[in-house]
């Protein structure tokens, strides 16, 4: 360990990184290391340098500490309010979009939903209540489900009047107060139709469900 106890002596030295009194620690490694620390109590400064036989002495370099922190950082990092080179942030997958970002402001990415050409996993679509061939569907094209049989119960029965629509032609023959033949010319079915006065209708004791009564 070496030291210099006076600033006046330090200023006469060559190759010294400071102008204040200091201590000097010399250590051995593959070459020689010197560590110099100034005497000041509040903010001591520390420097170090290395010596190697084939290279000689290197330059002194400052060792910063919590009490001797750098007051400024040189280069772009010390004063940068944005990145030296802007980068691009991009989204891929289900949505796409990109935005340039240099750190000077927030960035928003306008996204576009990617239209899937088909489902990731194909699904099978079938019909219940009839005999049909279930068919795979992945959205890439329309499909047709073949129906091979329909139960008779779906083909017979009574249709509610509210479900009937369309026009029907009815022809009427006969005269008042008589039961005449009514024919639906579309399906050739026969009904009975009665035409008469209210008094004549009231005189009928038993009404026929298959007869249409028309009072004139």
C-alpha positions as CSV (number, residue, x, y, z in Angstrom):
1,X,0.0,0.0,0.0
2,X,1.3,3.4,-0.9
3,X,0.0,6.9,-0.3
4,X,0.5,10.6,-1.1
5,X,-0.7,12.9,1.8
6,X,-0.6,16.3,0.2
7,X,-2.3,17.8,-2.8
8,X,0.8,19.9,-3.5
9,X,2.8,16.8,-4.1
10,X,0.2,15.2,-6.3
11,X,0.2,18.1,-8.9
12,X,3.9,17.5,-9.5
13,X,3.4,13.8,-10.5
14,X,3.0,12.5,-14.0
15,X,0.5,9.8,-15.0
16,X,-1.7,10.6,-12.0
17,X,-5.5,10.7,-12.7
18,X,-6.3,13.1,-9.8
19,X,-4.9,16.3,-8.2
20,X,-5.8,15.3,-4.6
21,X,-4.0,13.3,-2.0
22,X,-4.6,9.6,-2.3
23,X,-3.8,6.1,-1.3
24,X,-2.5,3.5,-3.9
25,X,-3.2,-0.2,-3.6
26,X,-0.9,-2.4,-5.8
27,X,-2.0,-6.0,-6.5
28,X,-0.5,-8.9,-8.4
29,X,-2.3,-10.9,-11.1
30,X,-0.9,-12.0,-14.4
31,X,0.5,-8.5,-14.5
32,X,0.0,-5.7,-12.0
33,X,-3.1,-3.8,-10.9
34,X,-3.1,-0.3,-9.3
35,X,-6.2,1.1,-7.5
36,X,-6.1,4.7,-6.5
37,X,-8.6,6.4,-4.1
38,X,-8.7,10.1,-3.1
39,X,-8.7,11.2,0.5
40,X,-12.0,13.1,0.5
41,X,-14.4,11.8,3.1
42,X,-17.8,12.7,1.5
43,X,-17.1,11.8,-2.1
44,X,-13.9,9.8,-2.6
45,X,-13.0,9.0,-6.2
46,X,-11.5,5.7,-7.2
47,X,-9.5,4.9,-10.3
48,X,-7.8,1.7,-11.5
49,X,-5.4,0.5,-14.2
50,X,-3.5,-2.6,-15.2
51,X,0.0,-3.5,-16.4
52,X,1.0,-6.4,-18.4
53,X,4.6,-7.2,-19.6
54,X,3.8,-7.3,-23.4
55,X,1.3,-4.4,-23.3
56,X,2.7,-2.0,-20.7
57,X,0.4,0.2,-18.5
58,X,-3.2,0.7,-19.6
59,X,-5.2,3.9,-19.1
60,X,-6.7,4.8,-15.8
61,X,-10.5,4.2,-15.7
62,X,-12.9,5.6,-13.2
63,X,-14.8,3.3,-10.8
64,X,-18.1,4.9,-9.9
65,X,-19.8,4.2,-6.6
66,X,-23.1,5.2,-4.9
67,X,-21.4,8.3,-3.4
68,X,-19.5,9.0,-6.6
69,X,-22.1,8.5,-9.2
70,X,-21.7,9.8,-12.7
71,X,-23.3,13.3,-13.2
72,X,-23.9,12.6,-16.9
73,X,-23.8,9.7,-19.3
74,X,-22.1,10.3,-22.6
75,X,-23.5,9.3,-25.9
76,X,-27.0,8.7,-27.0
77,X,-28.1,7.0,-23.8
78,X,-27.5,10.0,-21.7
79,X,-29.7,12.5,-23.5
80,X,-32.1,10.3,-25.6
81,X,-35.8,11.1,-25.5
82,X,-36.3,8.4,-28.1
83,X,-34.6,5.5,-29.7
84,X,-31.8,6.2,-32.2
85,X,-33.6,3.9,-34.7
86,X,-37.3,3.3,-34.5
87,X,-38.5,-0.3,-34.4
88,X,-41.6,-1.8,-35.8
89,X,-44.0,-3.8,-33.5
90,X,-46.2,-6.2,-35.4
91,X,-49.0,-8.6,-34.6
92,X,-49.6,-11.9,-36.3
93,X,-52.0,-14.8,-35.9
94,X,-55.7,-14.1,-35.6
95,X,-55.2,-10.4,-36.1
96,X,-52.6,-8.4,-38.0
97,X,-51.3,-4.9,-37.6
98,X,-48.1,-3.0,-37.0
99,X,-46.9,0.4,-35.7
100,X,-43.6,2.2,-35.6
101,X,-42.2,2.9,-32.1
102,X,-39.2,5.1,-31.2
103,X,-40.0,5.7,-27.5
104,X,-41.0,9.3,-28.0
105,X,-44.7,8.6,-27.5
106,X,-47.2,5.8,-27.0
107,X,-48.0,3.6,-30.0
108,X,-51.4,2.2,-31.0
109,X,-51.7,-0.7,-33.4
110,X,-54.7,-0.8,-35.7
111,X,-55.7,-4.4,-36.1
112,X,-57.3,-6.3,-38.9
113,X,-59.1,-9.6,-38.1
114,X,-57.8,-12.4,-40.4
115,X,-60.6,-14.2,-42.2
116,X,-60.1,-17.9,-41.7
117,X,-60.5,-19.9,-44.9
118,X,-61.9,-22.8,-42.9
119,X,-62.4,-24.1,-39.4
120,X,-59.4,-25.3,-37.5
121,X,-61.3,-28.4,-36.6
122,X,-63.9,-29.8,-38.9
123,X,-67.3,-30.6,-37.4
124,X,-69.9,-33.2,-38.4
125,X,-73.4,-32.1,-39.1
126,X,-76.3,-34.6,-39.0
127,X,-80.1,-34.5,-39.0
128,X,-82.3,-36.1,-36.3
129,X,-85.8,-37.5,-36.9
130,X,-85.0,-38.8,-40.4
131,X,-82.5,-41.2,-41.9
132,X,-79.6,-39.1,-43.2
133,X,-75.9,-39.3,-43.8
134,X,-73.9,-37.1,-41.4
135,X,-71.5,-34.9,-43.3
136,X,-68.2,-33.2,-42.3
137,X,-68.1,-29.4,-42.5
138,X,-65.0,-27.2,-42.1
139,X,-66.4,-24.0,-43.7
140,X,-64.3,-24.2,-46.8
141,X,-67.3,-25.1,-49.0
142,X,-71.1,-25.7,-48.9
143,X,-72.2,-29.2,-48.0
144,X,-75.3,-31.3,-48.8
145,X,-76.7,-33.8,-46.3
146,X,-78.4,-36.7,-48.1
147,X,-81.7,-37.8,-46.6
148,X,-82.5,-41.4,-47.4
149,X,-85.7,-42.0,-45.5
150,X,-88.5,-40.0,-43.8
151,X,-90.7,-41.6,-41.1
152,X,-94.4,-42.0,-42.1
153,X,-95.4,-40.1,-39.0
154,X,-93.9,-37.0,-40.6
155,X,-95.9,-37.4,-43.8
156,X,-99.5,-38.0,-42.3
157,X,-101.7,-36.2,-39.9
158,X,-104.0,-33.1,-39.6
159,X,-102.7,-29.7,-40.7
160,X,-104.0,-26.9,-38.6
161,X,-106.2,-24.4,-40.5
162,X,-103.8,-21.6,-39.6
163,X,-101.1,-23.3,-41.7
164,X,-103.1,-23.5,-44.8
165,X,-102.5,-20.9,-47.5
166,X,-103.4,-20.3,-51.1
167,X,-106.7,-20.2,-53.1
168,X,-109.2,-23.0,-53.5
169,X,-112.0,-23.2,-56.2
170,X,-115.4,-24.4,-54.9
171,X,-118.4,-25.1,-57.1
172,X,-121.9,-25.1,-55.7
173,X,-125.0,-26.7,-57.1
174,X,-128.6,-26.8,-55.9
175,X,-131.1,-24.3,-54.5
176,X,-132.1,-22.6,-51.2
177,X,-133.2,-24.8,-48.3
178,X,-131.6,-27.8,-49.8
179,X,-128.5,-29.8,-49.3
180,X,-126.3,-29.4,-52.3
181,X,-123.0,-31.0,-53.4
182,X,-119.9,-28.9,-52.9
183,X,-116.7,-30.0,-54.7
184,X,-113.2,-28.7,-54.3
185,X,-112.0,-28.7,-57.8
186,X,-108.4,-28.9,-56.8
187,X,-108.6,-32.2,-54.9
188,X,-112.1,-33.5,-56.1
189,X,-113.3,-33.9,-52.5
190,X,-117.0,-33.6,-51.6
191,X,-118.7,-31.7,-48.8
192,X,-122.4,-31.0,-48.0
193,X,-123.7,-27.5,-48.1
194,X,-127.0,-26.3,-46.7
195,X,-128.6,-23.0,-47.7
196,X,-131.7,-21.6,-46.1
197,X,-133.3,-19.0,-43.8
198,X,-132.6,-18.6,-40.1
199,X,-136.0,-20.2,-39.3
200,X,-135.2,-23.2,-41.4
201,X,-131.8,-23.5,-39.7
202,X,-133.3,-23.3,-36.3
203,X,-135.8,-26.1,-37.2
204,X,-132.9,-28.5,-37.8
205,X,-132.7,-30.5,-34.6
206,X,-129.4,-32.3,-35.4
207,X,-126.6,-30.5,-37.2
208,X,-124.2,-32.5,-39.4
209,X,-120.5,-31.8,-38.9
210,X,-119.9,-32.6,-42.5
211,X,-122.3,-29.9,-43.7
212,X,-121.7,-26.2,-44.2
213,X,-124.8,-24.2,-43.2
214,X,-125.3,-20.9,-45.1
215,X,-128.1,-18.7,-43.8
216,X,-129.6,-16.2,-46.3
